[in-house]
Amino acid sequence: MSAGRHVVVGGGLAAAKAVETLRDEGYDGGLTVVAREPHRPYERPPLSKDYLRGEAERDAVFPLAADWYAEHDVELLTETEATAVDLAGRSVSLADGRTLPYEKLLLATGSDPRRIPLPGLDLDGVNELRTLDDSDALAAALRTAHDGGAGRLAIVGDGWIGLEVAASARSLGLDVTVIGLGTHPLERVLGPEMGELYGQVHTDHGVHLHRRAQVTGISGEGRRATGVDIADGTHVDADLVLVAVGAVPNVALARDAGLALDSATGGVVASATLQTTDPDVFVAGDIASVPTARYGRSVRVEHWATALNQGPHAARAMLGATDPYPELPYFFSDQYDVGMEYLGFVAGPDAYDEVVVSGSVPDRELVAFWVKDGRVEAGMAVNVWDRMEDVKALIHRDAVDRAELESFVA
């Protein structure tokens, strides 16, 4: 089929899978990808795990080969910033002064690290982790700290990125301290029950955890960071610091264009087909706030599977498909010898009545279920594999007996 130019703004997995799907589905019109980084679109999970540790080659982060874009007549603009979208004129303005007309536009602009106002953030040795270049810089800093210093890493933040880097750094032989606001790591995401599981995992591997800790600044000597100061007077010595306090969706391009935003999720309002409030503009990945029939609300999820699945779905919608996006939120994490898969959605601590566990928490082989009014909202499998389809079936049921959940892991 021939058509006018389609434009994809984004440099992550959603963008890569979208353009791949457009070509696979027979779209043979003009196709341009606008990526602000100097790399072709890549995926991010390895950046805190095997790539950071030097166990995966650089090419492992790229879902499409370097020559794929030229071979499929896709114009790839790297190191290029999209600065504005003109909905009426159906065009994208670029920082270099060019203007790209589009027939259909996909915004997959991802997220940036959340930045907090801390004294000392500009010191050498203070890192963040979002991009491939960030991962390269952090990997080099970890090697330097291990080989040339005391080998001490302080991590501000006890979310997924912070804990995955902590696990990677410990496996590389560094002394690691994690400083978190909550009583338990991952408490905001998993609640106290399963958050404490990860707290024990890291404690068992020698990570020093500071809980309910308010960081007041990063100290240094000259231009070099030397540690982290906590409000209770504690000072954590460090050769390098990672600040990992969450991410903020990149919605400015959509907002400034006049597309509707979702105040509840912080994302861009999308229909079930990933169409925005403009019929020619679609969204996928971190910025997409998508209605879910199962939960009766829109959900925005900053994880790999969302990009993997929404990129192709948005691409097909750009070509006229009208089926609603069907996937439940899913994410995974690998830390030490603990592998986890999570399926479903829990809005917060008031969105469930209890966590029902099948299996053994001490042995770290279990499936945990978040239950509200007798209905499974989400399930997390820890070192239990090939059960996500079963978990999905339980989530879609109107009610599940507690005994059935407790016996889920034989």
N, C-alpha and C positions, 0 to 999 in steps of 0.2 A: 504494500500500500504506500502511496506517496502522500506526503503532507508537508506543511510548513515546519520551520525549525522548532524543536523542543529543546528547552534549556533546563539543566539540572545544576543547582547551586549547592555545593557541599563536597567535602573531601573524605567522607567516611564510607563505611560499609553500605549504608542505605543508598548513597549515590552510585556506588559501583554496581550493586545488584539491580538498581533501577535501569541504568543504561544497558546492562546485559540483558535484562528482560525485554526492554523495548526492541532491541535487535532480534532477540529470540522469537518475539511475537510477530515479527514481520514488518516492524516500522522501518522504513527505508528513507525517511526524510532527514533533514539536517538535524544534528544532535550535538550539543555542546555541554561540556562539564566545566564549571567554574569552581576551582579549588584554591583557597587562599594560601595553603602551604605549598612548599616546593616539591611535594611528592604527589604521585598519582593516588587516588583514593585507597585507603587502607583501613584495617580493622584494629581495634584498640586492646582487646583482652590480653594479647601477649606482652603488652608494654609494661605490665606490672608483674608478669609471671616469667615464662620461659625465655622470651626475648631479652627481658631485663637481666636475667641470670646468664645470658650468653649461651643458652641451650638451643635456641632456634635461630636459623639464619634470617637475614633481613627480608628475603623474599617471602618468608612465611607470613608476613603481615599483610601482603597484598592479595586480595581475592582475584584480581585479574592480572595477567602477565603484562609486562611493559609494552609489548608490541600489539596487545589486543586492541587498544583504542584505534591505532592507525589502521589495523587490518579490518576493523568494522566501521571505518569512516566516522569515528567519533572525534570531534575537536576537543582536545584536553588543554584547558588553560590553567596552568599551575602558577603559584605565586601571584594570584589575581584575586583582588577583592571586589566583590559585588557591593556597591554602595547604595543603590536605590532600585526600587521596582516601581514602574509606572503602570498601574493596572489599566488605566484608560487607554494608554498607548501600547500596551502589551510589550514592554521592553524592560531590559535590565541594564542599569548603568554600572560601568566598571571604574575602578579608581584611576586607571590609565587614560580615561576620557572616552573610551569606546562605548558604544551602545549595542546591545544584543536584542533584536526583536525576537519574540517567541509566539508560537501558537498555543503551546501548553508549557507551564513552568512548574518544576518541582523544587521546593525548598527543603533541603536536608542539611541545615546549617549547624546541627549538633549543639554542643555545650562548651563552655569555657570553665576553668576552675573557679570556684568561689574564692574571692579574695577578701581578706579581713584586714582591718587597719591595725597592724601591729608594728611597733618600733622594731627596726632591724630587718625588715623584710627585704631590703635592698642589699644586704650584706652578701659577700661571696660565700658560697656554700649553702645558700638557702635555695631549695628546689621546689618545683611543682611538677605534677605529672598529668599531662593530657595528650601531648603530641608525640610523634615518633622522635622528634629532635629532643624533647624533654626526656624520653626514655634513654636515648643515647647519652645525654649529659648526666643523668642520674647514674647510669651504669658505670660511666667513667669515674664519677665522684665516689661511688661505692668501692671501686677498685683502689682508688687513691687512699681513701680512708682506711681500708683494710691493710694495704701494703705499706703506707707511709705515715700513718697516724695511729691513734689508739683504737681505731675501728669502731667508733661510736656514732650511731645514727639515732636522731630524735625525730619522731613523727608526730606532728600536730594534727590530730584527727583520728578517730577510731572507726571509720567507715570502711567500705570494701577496699578502696584503693590503699588506704593506710595499712590495713591488715595484710593485704596481699603483698605489698612491698615489704612489710615487716617479715613475712614468711620467706620471701625471696632473699632478703638481706641476712636473715639468720642462717639460711642454707649456704650463704657465701661466707659465713664466719664472722659477721659483724655483731657487735653488742648493740641491741635495739631497745629503745624506750618508746612506748606509745602513750600519748597524752590525750585523754578524751574527756568530753564534758559530761558524759552519762555515767550512771552507776555501773553499766555493763557495756562492753563494746557492741556496736551494731544495735543498740537498744532501740533507736528510732525506727529501724527497719524490721527487726525480728522480735522486739519485745525483750523483757528481762530473762525469760526462760531460755530461749535459744541464743540470745546474746551472750549469756554467761557460758554456754557451751564453748563459744569461740574465745571467751576470756580465759577459760581453763586450757584450751588448746595452745594458746600463745604462752601462757604462764609455764606450761609443761615444756615448752621449747625454749625457755629461758628469756622470753621478752619481759621487760619491766613495764608494768601497766600503772599509769597514774589515772585514777578515776575521779570524776566530779572535779576536774581540774580546769581552772580558767587561766589560759596563757596570757601573760601581760606583755611579753616582748621576747625578742631574740637578741641575746647579748653577743658581743664580739670584741675582738682585739684588732685594732686597725680596721681593715676592710673585711676581715674574716669572721664568720660566725663561729662562736665557741660554745653555744648552749642556748637553752630555753628557760625563761623565768616564768614561774607559776605564782598565782596570787597568794597562795599560802606561805610564800617565802622559799619554796623549794627551787633549787637551780639544777637543771639537768645538763651535765656536760655533754658536748657533742662535737664531732668533727664535721658533720654536715646535718642539715635539717631538711625534712620534707614537710611542706604544708599541704595537707589533704583534707579539706573541710567541706567537701561537696562540690557540686557543679551548678552552673546557672545556664539555662537554655538560651541559645542565641536567637532571640525573637525580634531583635531591633529592626532587621530588614522587613519582616512581615508587619510589625507594628507601624513603622514609618510609612509603609505603603497603604495603611488603612485596613489591613486584615484584622478580623476580630481576634482578641486574645481571651483566654479562659482564666479568670482571676483565681479560680480554685486550684488550678494545676500549674499556672505560670506558663502554659504553652499556647500554641496557636489553635484556635477552634477549628476542628475538622469534622466532617461528616463521617458516616460509617464507611464511605468509600475513600476517605483521606482527602477529600476535596475541601478547600477552605471556603470562606464566605465569598470568594470570587470563583466563578465556575471554571476558570482556566488555570487556576493555581492550586497545587496540591502540596501536602506536607508528609514527611516520613521521619522516623527516628526520634531523637531526643525532644524535638520541639513540638511534636504532634500530640494534641489532646483529643483522644478518640473515644467516642461513645462505646460502651460495652453493654450488651444486653444482659449478661450474667450479673453485673454489679449495679446496673441501673444508674450509671454515672459515667462521665468521661474520665479517662485514665491517661496519664503521661508517664512513660517508663524510659529511663536512661540506661538501657542495657543492650548488649550485643544482639540478642534474638529479635528485639524490636526492629532494629535496623535491618537485620537479615530478612525478616518477613515483610516489613512495611515497604521497603524499597520496591520489591517486585509488585506488591499489591497496588501501590500508587502508580507504578508504570502501566499496569493493565488498565487502571481507571483512567489514565491519561488517554488511552486508546479506546475508551468507551465502555469498559466493563462496569457493571453496577452492583456486583455482589459486595456485601458488607465485609469489612475486615473481621476474620473469625477468631484470631488467636488470643488465648489468655496470656497475660504477662508471664514471662519466663526469664530466669537468669541462673547463672552458675558461678561457682567460685572454687578454686583449688588452692589450698593452703596446707603446706607440709604433706602429710598423708591423709588429709581430710578433703574429700571431694563432695561437693554439694550441688544439688539442683533444686530450684524453687519454682513453683508454678502457682499462679493465682494472684490475688490482690487483697491486701488488708490496709485500710485507709489510716489506721492509727491504733493507739492503745484502747480506744473505746469501741473499736469495730469488731471485737471478738470477745467471747465469754471465757474461753479457756483454750489452752494448747493441749491436745491429746497426743501422747507419744506412744508409738509402737516400736519395739526394739529396745536397744540399750544405749542410754546416754553415756555411761562410763566407758563402754566399748566403742563409742562413736560409730555406731551402726544402727540407724534408726530412720523412721519417717515421722515427722511432726506435722500435726494438722491444726490449723487455726479454725475454731468452730464458733459460729454465732447462731443462736436459736436453733441448734441441732443441724445446721447446714455447714458444710466445709467451705471456707472462704479461700484457703490456700493450703498447700502442702510442701514440705521441704524434706527431701531425701538426702541423708548423710551417709555416704559410703554404702548406699543401697542403689543398685543400678537397674535400669530397664523397667522402671515402674511408673514413669511419668504418665503414660496413657491411662493406667489404672487410677492415678491421682486425679487426672483430668475428668474421668468418668464420675468420681466421687464429688468433685466440685460442681458438676452439672446436675447432680441429683438434688431434689427438694429437701431431703432429710436423710441423715445417715445415723444408724445406731452407734452409740459410743463403743460398744463391744466389738463391732465390726472394724472400727478404726484401730482399736488396741491390738487386734489380732492381724493387722495388715502385714506386718513383718513376721513371717513364720519363725 
